[in-house]
Amino acid sequence: MNTAQTKFNLGVDSEVGELEGVILHTPGLEIENMTPMNVERALYSDILNLSVASLEYQQLQGVLSKVTNVFQVKSLLERTLHNSKVKQSLVEKICENECAHEIKNQLLELSEKELARCLLEGVLLKQNNLSRFLSRERYSLRPLHNFFFTRDSAITINDWVLISSMANKVRTREAMIMEAIFDFHPMFTTRTVCAEYNEKFPKAKIEGGDVLVARKDILLIGIGSRTKPQAVDFLIEHFCKTGASQHIIVQELPHQPESFIHLDMVFTFIDKDICMIYEPVILQPNMFRTVHIAIDNGQVLHIEEEQNLLTALAKLGMEMNPINCGGNSDNWLQEREQWHSGANFFAIAPGKIIGYRRNINTIEELDRKGFTIIDAADVVEDKIDLGTYGKCVITIDGSELARGGGGCRCMTMPIRRKAIE
């Protein structure tokens, strides 16, 4: 699709409205700049094979390019860096945050294209003194191994963007880059709200995988290993200041295993009245609470516990029919497929979703619920017209991408959707 607009207005007031714009970051050499020694620091469970991951990612990108406006982080960043003041400010901010003062001038001398590459792929450490020669570090500026999960660093909420405060410092640069893009790229005229470095809420960590826009006035937020309660407090204050009428439904998440890092690993919307869930966390009685916060006219009306996410949504007029990740027959299958992002689907329109083919039992359960199964290759090669289908699941390969710890929703940052009637 053509992405050469002068201006691109943002607007996301649901998880399933027809997609009109999305930001991606195609995995690059930063994926290969990883060793067994730094894999844990990079928040991965294993080293990815870039050639295989790239082929899988091409399926996701290919489908999205057929149905919507696709924007790439690298291209957006290059254009943003044309502004010399923004370039100076961003480089100084990054070097300060990552104690990389010695390369600041080197970075500022680079062209916009080369600087964007370095900010994404990293800058090798020059061994020009003994300390650096003996250092076990390879980079002055580390590669952004996780940036192809564009969901996490910024979240479009209605017509504004929440810049994340990442739980791990290794990802802070991602949020800085996205903030610069939304604030200064000439295509955007949006306003950003940043949770990072807030003196009143110093522990306000929040990532996009934990934030779901259920409706214009309803946010779902997971709190657990990545997003913290103070971030919800930060948003409560924000909505009170704006005078907005807003409901925030908070879902506590287990801190272990690592497959529960975000809410969208156990719950995603896939149609106006259908959601995909990992039942043991979302519906079964357990110690993980669901809390409803109601805000109106600058005040918190109430904070009260709910039975679960589905009952909380139902009380607000959103009756959801759940489909179980991994199917209904075997808890072990549910657990296995949740681990490989079996609940993490991305909607391109109501009832039209993209997910990993490897989660066979989840895909079969969708089939039983009336979703047509479509191979991504058939969409990319124009063998089918998605407009002629109702509910459908477009499947991509995920043997390698899933090892990075996320699914199709994790790899997409929607910036505009059509409103749902």
N, C-alpha and C positions, 0 to 999 in steps of 0.2 A: 504494500500500500504506500501511497505517497506521504512522505513525512516532511515536506518542504513548506509547511505552513509558517506564516509570519508569527502568528500567535496561536497558542493552544490552551484553551481554558480547561481547567481541571474540574472534575466532579465525580465523586464516588460515594453514592448513598446506599449501596447494597453490595453483596458479594457475588451476585449472579446476573445483574443487569448486563445487557449486551455490551461487550467490550469495544471501546472506541480508541483506546490508547494504552500502551503498556511499555514499561522500561525493562530491558534485559541487559545482562552483561554476559557475552559469550565467553566461556572459559578459555583462557589463554595460557601463556608460558608460566604465569604465576602458579598454575596447577602443577607444573613439572618442577618448580623450584621448591621441592619438598623432599625431605629425607626421613628415615625412621626416627632420627633424633628430634626432629621438630614437628612431627606429625601431630603429637598430642597438643603442643602449643598452638598449632594451627586449627585445633578443635575438630580434627578428623579422627576417625577410628582406623583409617588405613590410607595408604598412598593410592591416588587415582591414576589410572592410565589415561593420559590426555587424548590420545588418538581415539580410543574407544568412547570416552566421555564426550568427545566432540561430535562423533557420529550420532550418539543418542541425543545430544543437545540440538543438533540440526533438525531433528524430527519435531521437537517442541517449537523451535524458532520458525521452522517451515510452516507449521500449521498456523501459528499466530500471524505470520506474514500474509497468509491468505485471507484472514478474517478481520484484521485491525491494523491500526497504525503502530508500528514497532520502532522504538527508539533505543539506541545503544548508549550505555553509560560512557564509553570511551569517546564517541562522537560528540555527545553532549558536553563532556568535560573539555574536550579540545576547543569547542566554540566558546565555552565559558571563560577559558584562560586567555582569550583574545583581549579581554579587559585587563590591562596591566596592573591596575590597583587590586583587582580580585586575585590575579596571579601572585602578586607580592604577598597579599594577606594570607592566602591559602597556604603557600609554601612556608611562611613564617609560623603559622598555626601548627602545621604538621610537624615541622622540625622541632618546635618547642615541645609538643606533646610526646614525640618519640626520641627526644634527646639526640637529634641528628643535626645539631647546629653547624657541624663542620662541612656539611654538603649544601647548606642553604644557598650560597652564592653560585655554586655549580648548577643547582636546579634552576635558579632564576635566569641563567644564561641560555637555557635550552629553549628550543622552539615549542610552541603550544602542543604540537603533535608528540614530540619526544618527551616533553614533561608529563603529558597525560599517560604515556606508556610507562614511564618510570614510577609514577604515583600508583599505578596498578600492579606492575610486574616486579617492582622493587629496584633498589640500587645496590650494587655490589660494594662491599667494604674494601677500600683501598688500604693495602697493607704497607703504608708508608712510614710507620714507626713501629717500635718494638711491641707496644701494647696491642696495636692492631694486628701485628704479625702473629702474636701469641693468642689472640682472641679466638674463641670457638664460634663466634658469630661469622656468618658469611655475608650479611647485608648491613649496610648503614640504614637502609630503609627496607623493611621486610616486605615481601610480596603479599598481596591481598588474596590469600587462598580461598576465602569464603565469599568473595564479592559476587559470584554468579548466583548466590542466593540474594537477589536484589530486594526481596520482600522485607528484609530485616532492618535496613538502615533508614528507611523513610516510609511513612504511611499516609496515603491520601485519605482524608476524612472529609466528606462532603466537598467543599471548595478550598480547603486548606491542607497543608502538609505538616504532619508531626515528624520532626527529625528525632530519630531514636537516640537514646543514651545506651550504648552497647554494654553488655555485661562484662565483656572481655576487652581489655585495652587493645589487643591485637586487631580489633575490628573498628576502633574509634575513627580511623581515617576514612572508612567507608561512609560513615555518617557525615563527616566534614565535607567530603566530596559532594554528597547529595545535597547538603545544605547550600553549598556554593552554586550548584546547578540550578536549584529551584529559586534561589534568591537573585541570581545574576544572569542566567541564560536568557537572551532576548526573546525566546519563544514563550517564556512563562511570566505570568503576572500575578502569581499566587502569593499568599502570605504563609510564612513558616513559623512554627512554634517549636522551640528546642528545649528538650528536657535535660540536656547536658549542662554541667557546671552551674546548677541552680543552688544558690546558697541556702535557700529555705528548705529545699528537698535534695540534700546531697546524695541520697541513696536512691534517687528516682531512675532506676534502670528500667528500660523498656525496649522491646524489639518487635518488629512488625509481624513476626510469626505468631505473636500472642495477641494481636489486635484484629478483630473481625468486625466489619461494618455491617451489622445485621439489617439496619434500617436507618434512615436519616437521623432518627432520634434515639437509636439503640446501638451501643458498642458492647461487644463481648471482649473481655480482657482476661487472659490467663496469667496467673502469678505462680512462679515456681523458681526454677534454677536461673532463668534469664531475666524475667520481669518481676519487679518488686512492688510491694504495697505502696511505697512512697510515690511511685510513678502514677498510680491511680489517684493518690492525694493531689499530685501536681495537676492532673487532668480535672479533678473536681474543682480545684481553684480556678482553672482556666475557664471552665463552663460557667462557674458562678460569676466571674468577671464579665463574660460576654452576655450574661443573662439568658443563655440558651436553655431550652427545655430538653433535658437529656437523661437517658437511662443508661447506666453502666452496669452490666452483669459480669461479675468477677467469678472466675472459676479457679480454685486452687488446683495445682498439678503436683504429681509426685516429682521429687528431685532426682530420682533414679528409676529405671535406667535412663541413659542419655537420649533414647528415642522419645522421651516425654518433654524435651526441651521447650516446646512451644505448644500453645493451644491447638494450632492447626495440624498438629500431629495426631490429635485424638478427636477433632471435630472440624468439619468444613461444611459450608452450605453448598448444595449442588443443584437446587431448584428453588422456586419461590416457596415451596412447602415441603422440601425434602432435604435432609442433612445426612452426611456420612459420619458415623461415630465409632469410637472404640469403646464398646459397652462397659468393660470393667471400670473405666475411669469416669465415664459420663453418666451412667445410669445405675450401676450397682451401688448399694449403700456402702459408704466407706468414710474415711476420715477427711476427705477432700471436699471442702465446703463450697457452696454456690451462694453468692451474696448479691442482692439487688440494691443499687444506689439510685435514687431518684432525685433529680436536680431541676429546679424551675425558678425563674425570676431571681436569679442570684443567690438561691438558698438550697441547701440540702434538705429535701422534704423528709426522706427516711433512708435508713440503711438497715436491711433485714435479710435474714437467711432464707433461701429457697430450697426446695427439695432437690432440684437439679436444673440444668440449663434448659431442658425442654419445658418444664413446668413454668420456669421464669419467663420464657419467651411466650408461652401460651397466655399467660396473664396479661401480656402486652399486645395480644391480638395476633401473634405469630405462631400458629399451630403447625408444628413440624413433624413430619413422618421420618423416623430414623431408619437408616440402612446400616447394618453392622459390617464394619471392616473385618474381613476374614470369613464372612458368612456366619451362620447361626449354629453350625453343627459341632464345632470343636474349639474349646478355649485356646488350645495350643496353636491352632491355625490362626486364630485372631491375633494372638501375641506375636506370632512369626511375621504376619503381614503388616501389622502395625509398625514393627521394627523397621521394615523397608518402606515406610511412608504410604501404607495402604489406606490410610484415612485422609491423605493429603491430596485433594483434588483441586483443580483450578477451573472455574466456570468461565466460558467465553460468551455465554448467553444462558438464560434460564433453561435448565435441563440439559445443557450441552457442556460437557466437562472433559478435561484431559487428565490422564493418570498413567501410572506405570503398568505395563502389560504383565510384569512378573508376578503381581499379586493376583493369582489366578482365582482364588476363592472369592475375593472381593469383586472381581470383574464378573464372575458367574452370578454372584448375588445381585449385582446391578442388572444383569441380563434377565434374571427372574423377576425383577421389579419393573421391567419394561424398557430398559435402556438398550438401544441398539449398539453393538460393539463394532467400532470402526478402526481400522489400522491407519496410523498417522500417514504412512506412505501413500495411501489412496487419496488422502486430502491434499498432500503436497503435490502429487502428480496429476491433480485435477480429474481423478477417476470417478469422484463422487461430488455431488453438490450438497453441502451441509444444510442449505436452506430447505431442502426437501425432506429433512429428517426432523422428527420431534425430539424426544429424549434420546441422548446418545452419549457414549463414552469413547473418546478418541484415545487410543492406547499408543504409548511410546515405549521403546526399550529403556530399561532402567537398571541393568545389571551393574553398571559402573557409577552412574550419577547417584544412585541410592546410597552408595557407600560414603558419599560426602555428608550424609545425615539429613537429607531433605527431599521433598517431592516437587511436583509441578507448581503448587501454590508458592512454595519457598523460592522458586526461581523466577517469579514474576512480580513486578510492582505495577499494578493497574493505576492509571492516572485519570482515566475517564470511562464512565459507563453510562449507558442510557438509563433514564429513570424507569423504574418498574411501575406499571399502572396498578 
